[in-house]
Amino acid sequence: MKKLLLSILGLLLLTSVTIAEESEIKKYNFYWDEVPVVCGAPEEIDRWANDKGFTPLSLSYGKEGGDPDGVVVYIVVYYLNKSNGETFATVTTPTGKDVCVIFRTFNLQLNPEIMEQYAPGLNL
């Protein structure tokens, strides 16, 4: 299962920027890599997130081949700690039993133009 999630993570890194074809990888000199992740049961990830003050901020779907009409192959949830600007994201598969934390970051800075346009009055 861990290898499957790591494989999906590699796909995530490329499809999250709408890259679907091998020709795109060559065109932009991208390469596949292995990224360390930490995984656990969904309830354990939720417990850790709650203990650390994180709230789910968004949920999105990775689709087969990077096609917006494709079958869902992974699910990404992005979390935010509103009090200190920490974030983390998880990835899982629709049939997966585990969830993997793919990154944790600090000192979140939001693009003011995006905030002004899409979220007037939102204060994070």
Contact map, one row per residue, 1 for C-alpha under 8 A:
1111100000000000000000000000000000000000000000000000000000000000000000000000000000000000000000010100000000000000000000000000
1111110000000000000000000000000000000010000000000000000000000000000000000000000000000000000000000000000000000000000000000000
1111111000000000000000000000000000000000000000000000000000000000000000000000000000000000000000000000000000000000000000000000
1111111100000000000000000000000000000000000000000000000000000000000000000000000000000000000000000000000000000000000000000000
1111111110000000000000000000000000000000000000000000000000000000000000000000000000000000001110000001000000000000000000000000
0111111111000000000000000000000001101000000000000000000000000000000000000000000000000000000000000000000000000000000000000000
0011111111100000000000000000000000000000000000000000000000000000000000000000000000000000000000000000000000000000000000000000
0001111111110000000000000000000000000000000000000000000000000000000000001100000000000000000000000000000000000000000000000000
0000111111111000000000000000000000100000000000000000000000000000000000000000000000000000001000000000010000000000000000000000
0000011111111100000000000000000111100000000000000000000000000000000000000000000000000000000000000000000000000000000000000000
0000001111111110000000000000000000000000000000000000000000000000000000000000000000000000000000000000000000000000000000000000
0000000111111111000000000000000000000000000000000000000000000100000000000100000000000000000000000000000000000000000000000000
0000000011111111100000000000000000000000000000000000000000000000000000000000000000000000000000000000000000000000000000000000
0000000001111111111100000000000000000000000000000000000000000000000000000000000000000000000000000000000000000000000000000000
0000000000111111111100000000000000000000000000000000000000000110110000000000000000000000000000000000000000000000000000000000
0000000000011111111000000000000000000000000000000000000000000100010000000000000000000000000000000000000000000000000000000000
0000000000001111111000000000000000000000000000000000000000000000000000000000000000000000000000000000000000000000000000000000
0000000000000111111100000000000000000000000000000000000000000000011000000000000000000000000000000000000000000000000000000000
0000000000000111111110011000000000000000000000000000000000000000010000000000000000000000000000000000000000000000000000000000
0000000000000110011111010000000000000000000000000000000000000000111000000000000000000000000000000000000000000000000000000000
0000000000000000001111111000000000000000000000000000000000000000100000000000000000000000000000000000000000000000000000000000
0000000000000000000111111100000000000000000000000000000000000000000000000000000000000000000000000000000000000000000000000000
0000000000000000000011111110000000000000000000000000000000000000000000000000000000000000000000000000000000000000000000000000
0000000000000000001111111111000000000000000000000000000000000000000000000000000000000000000000000000000000000000000000000000
0000000000000000001011111111111000000000000000000000000000000000000000000000000000000000000000000000000000000000000000000000
0000000000000000000001111111110000000000000000000000000000000000000000000000000000000000000000000000000000000000000000000000
0000000000000000000000111111110000000000000000000000000000000000000000000000000000000000000000000000000000000000000000000000
0000000000000000000000011111110000000000000000000000000000000000000000000000000000000000000000000000000000000000000000000000
0000000000000000000000001111111000000000000000000000000000000000000000000000000000000000000000000000000000000000000000000000
0000000000000000000000001111111100000000000000000000000000000000000000000000000000000000000000000000000000000000000000000000
0000000000000000000000001000111110000000000000000000000000000000000000000000000000000000000000000000000000000000000000000000
0000000001000000000000000000011111000000000000000000000000000000000000000000000000000000000000000000000000000000000000000000
0000000001000000000000000000001111100000000000000000000000000000000000000000000000000000000000000000000000000000000000000000
0000010001000000000000000000000111110000000000000000000000000000000000000000000000000000000000000000000000000000000000000000
0000010011000000000000000000000011111000000000000000000000000000000000000000000000000000000000000000000000000000000000000000
0000000000000000000000000000000001111100000000000000000000000000000000000000000000000000000000000000010000000000000000000000
0000010000000000000000000000000000111110000000000000000000000000000000000000000000000000000000000001111000000000000000000000
0000000000000000000000000000000000011111000000000000000000000000000000000000000000000000000000000001110000000000000000000000
0100000000000000000000000000000000001111100000000000000000000000000000000000000000000000000000000111100000000000000000000000
0000000000000000000000000000000000000111110110000000000000000000000000000000000000000000000000000111000000000000000000000000
0000000000000000000000000000000000000011111110000000000000000000000000000000000000000000000000001110000000000000000000000000
0000000000000000000000000000000000000001111111000000000000000000000000000000000000000000000000001110000000000000000000000000
0000000000000000000000000000000000000000111111100000000000000000000000000000000000000000000000000000000000000000000000000000
0000000000000000000000000000000000000001111111110000000000000000000000000000000000000000000000000000000000000000000000000000
0000000000000000000000000000000000000001111111111000000000000000000000000000000000000000000000000010000000000000000000000000
0000000000000000000000000000000000000000011111111100000000000000000000000000000000000000000000000000000000000000000000000000
0000000000000000000000000000000000000000001111111110000000000000000000000000000000000000000000000000000000000000000000000000
0000000000000000000000000000000000000000000111111111000000000000000000000000000000000000000000000000000000000000000000000000
0000000000000000000000000000000000000000000011111111111000000000000000000000000000000000000000000000000000000000000000000000
0000000000000000000000000000000000000000000001111111111000000000000000000000000000000000000000000000000000000000000000000000
0000000000000000000000000000000000000000000000111111110000000000000000000000000000000000000000000000000000000000000000000000
0000000000000000000000000000000000000000000000011111110000000000000000000000000010000000000000000000000000000000000000000000
0000000000000000000000000000000000000000000000001111111000000000000000000000000011000000000000000000000000000000000000000000
0000000000000000000000000000000000000000000000001111111100000000000000000000001111000010000000000000000000000000000000000000
0000000000000000000000000000000000000000000000001100111110000000000000000000001111000000000000000000000000000000000000000000
0000000000000000000000000000000000000000000000000000011111100000000000000000111100000000000000000000000000000000000000000000
0000000000000000000000000000000000000000000000000000001111100000000000000000111100000000000000000000000000000000000000000000
0000000000000000000000000000000000000000000000000000000111110000000000000000111000000000000000000000000000000000000000000000
0000000000000000000000000000000000000000000000000000000111111000000000000011110000000000000000000000000000000000000000000000
0000000000000000000000000000000000000000000000000000000001111100000000000011100000000000000000000000000000000000000000000000
0000000000000000000000000000000000000000000000000000000000111110000000011111000000000000000000000000000000000000000000000000
0000000000010011000000000000000000000000000000000000000000011111010000011111000000000000000000000000000000000000000000000000
0000000000000010000000000000000000000000000000000000000000001111111111111100000000000000000000000000000000000000000000000000
0000000000000000000000000000000000000000000000000000000000000111111001111000000000000000000000000000000000000000000000000000
0000000000000010000110000000000000000000000000000000000000000011111001000000000000000000000000000000000000000000000000000000
0000000000000011011100000000000000000000000000000000000000000111111101000000000000000000000000000000000000000000000000000000
0000000000000000010100000000000000000000000000000000000000000011111111000000000000000000000000000000000000000000000000000000
0000000000000000000000000000000000000000000000000000000000000010011111000000000000000000000000000000000000000000000000000000
0000000000000000000000000000000000000000000000000000000000000010001111100000000000000000000000000000000000000000000000000000
0000000000000000000000000000000000000000000000000000000000000011111111110000000000000000000000000000000000000000000000000000
0000000000000000000000000000000000000000000000000000000000000011000011111000000000000000000000000000000000000000000000000000
0000000000000000000000000000000000000000000000000000000000001111000001111110000000000000000001000000000000000000000000000000
0000000100000000000000000000000000000000000000000000000000001111000000111110000000000000000011000000000000000000000000000000
0000000100010000000000000000000000000000000000000000000000001110000000011111000000000000001111000000000000000000000000000000
0000000000000000000000000000000000000000000000000000000000111100000000011111100000000000011111000000000000000000000000000000
0000000000000000000000000000000000000000000000000000000000111100000000000111110000000000111100000000000000000000000000000000
0000000000000000000000000000000000000000000000000000000111110000000000000011111000000000111000000000000000000000000000000000
0000000000000000000000000000000000000000000000000000000111100000000000000001111100000011110000000000000000000000000000000000
0000000000000000000000000000000000000000000000000000011111000000000000000000111110000011100000000000000000000000000000000000
0000000000000000000000000000000000000000000000000000011110000000000000000000011111001111000000000000000000000000000000000000
0000000000000000000000000000000000000000000000000001111000000000000000000000001111111110000000000000000000000000000000000000
0000000000000000000000000000000000000000000000000000111000000000000000000000000111111100000000000000000000000000000000000001
0000000000000000000000000000000000000000000000000000000000000000000000000000000011111000000000000000000000000000000000000000
0000000000000000000000000000000000000000000000000000000000000000000000000000000011111100000000000000000001100000000000000000
0000000000000000000000000000000000000000000000000000000000000000000000000000000111111110000000000000000001111000000000000001
0000000000000000000000000000000000000000000000000000000000000000000000000000000111011111000000000000000111110000000000000000
0000000000000000000000000000000000000000000000000000010000000000000000000000011110001111100000000000000111010000000000000000
0000000000000000000000000000000000000000000000000000000000000000000000000000011100000111110000000000111110000000000000000000
0000000000000000000000000000000000000000000000000000000000000000000000000001111000000011111000000000111100000000000000000000
0000000000000000000000000000000000000000000000000000000000000000000000000011110000000001111100000011111000000000000000000000
0000100010000000000000000000000000000000000000000000000000000000000000000111100000000000111110000011110000000000000000000000
0000100000000000000000000000000000000000000000000000000000000000000000000111000000000000011111010111000000000000000000000000
0000100000000000000000000000000000000000000000000000000000000000000000001110000000000000001111110000000000000000000000000000
0000000000000000000000000000000000000000000000000000000000000000000000011110000000000000000111110000000000000000000000000000
0000000000000000000000000000000000000000000000000000000000000000000000000000000000000000000011111000000000000000000000000000
1000000000000000000000000000000000000000000000000000000000000000000000000000000000000000000111111110000000000000000000000000
0000000000000000000000000000000000000000110000000000000000000000000000000000000000000000000000111110000000000000000000000000
1000000000000000000000000000000000000011110000000000000000000000000000000000000000000000000100011111000000000000000000000000
0000000000000000000000000000000000000011110010000000000000000000000000000000000000000000011100011111100000000000000000000000
0000100000000000000000000000000000001111000000000000000000000000000000000000000000000000011100000111110000000000000000000000
0000000000000000000000000000000000001110000000000000000000000000000000000000000000000001111000000011111100000000000000000000
0000000010000000000000000000000000011100000000000000000000000000000000000000000000000001111000000001111100000000000000000000
0000000000000000000000000000000000001000000000000000000000000000000000000000000000000001110000000000111110000000000000000000
0000000000000000000000000000000000000000000000000000000000000000000000000000000000000111100000000000111111000000000000000000
0000000000000000000000000000000000000000000000000000000000000000000000000000000000000111000000000000001111110000000000000000
0000000000000000000000000000000000000000000000000000000000000000000000000000000000011110000000000000000111110000000000000000
0000000000000000000000000000000000000000000000000000000000000000000000000000000000011100000000000000000011111000000000000000
0000000000000000000000000000000000000000000000000000000000000000000000000000000000001110000000000000000011111100000000000000
0000000000000000000000000000000000000000000000000000000000000000000000000000000000001000000000000000000000111110000000000000
0000000000000000000000000000000000000000000000000000000000000000000000000000000000000000000000000000000000011111011000000000
0000000000000000000000000000000000000000000000000000000000000000000000000000000000000000000000000000000000001111111000000000
0000000000000000000000000000000000000000000000000000000000000000000000000000000000000000000000000000000000000111111100000000
0000000000000000000000000000000000000000000000000000000000000000000000000000000000000000000000000000000000000011111110000000
0000000000000000000000000000000000000000000000000000000000000000000000000000000000000000000000000000000000000111111111100000
0000000000000000000000000000000000000000000000000000000000000000000000000000000000000000000000000000000000000111111111110100
0000000000000000000000000000000000000000000000000000000000000000000000000000000000000000000000000000000000000001111111110000
0000000000000000000000000000000000000000000000000000000000000000000000000000000000000000000000000000000000000000111111110000
0000000000000000000000000000000000000000000000000000000000000000000000000000000000000000000000000000000000000000011111110000
0000000000000000000000000000000000000000000000000000000000000000000000000000000000000000000000000000000000000000011111111100
0000000000000000000000000000000000000000000000000000000000000000000000000000000000000000000000000000000000000000001111111100
0000000000000000000000000000000000000000000000000000000000000000000000000000000000000000000000000000000000000000000000111110
0000000000000000000000000000000000000000000000000000000000000000000000000000000000000000000000000000000000000000001000111111
0000000000000000000000000000000000000000000000000000000000000000000000000000000000000000000000000000000000000000000000001111
0000000000000000000000000000000000000000000000000000000000000000000000000000000001001000000000000000000000000000000000000111
